[in-house]
Amino acid sequence: MAARALIVPSGTGPRYFVMGDHMTVKLHGRDTGGAFSQIQATCEPHFGPPLHIHHREEETFFVIEGEFEFVCGGERTTGGPGTIVRLPRDVPHRFKNLGDTTGRLLITLSPAGGEDFFAAVGALTPEQQSDHAKMAALGTKYGMEIIGGE
């Protein structure tokens, strides 16, 4: 069988509410042989996930819309549309929408796998997502540590 293009139209893909952000899985690991996944994140103003560590995957962010702060280890940087930020695994990091309007990111996880964490968190209520112990246990299952704070 010949290889075929995979086309994911705008506005499609499973969507999950994850700790304040809306995550739409555009490419799941099963679409890429596990090589990577891509998620479009829609982030509310002045918001982002808590400090966390991925032990299995690296994250690369492409800023589509808005102004974001990225923290990786002890380094802080900001970037607007067109900025790319690559964050290595095993280093505490976070991102935050600095703007007064909704921001959007394209997140690439390599290898794939982290998209399943988003689906698991998305199945929880917002109250359950604010339970640090519950989120920490879920993170451990997917090779993550949720640290919180700066």
Summary of the structure (lengths in Angstrom):
residues: 150
radius of gyration: 14.8
end to end distance: 49.8
largest distance: 50.0
contacts: 459
relative contact order: 0.24
helix: 17%
strand: 39%
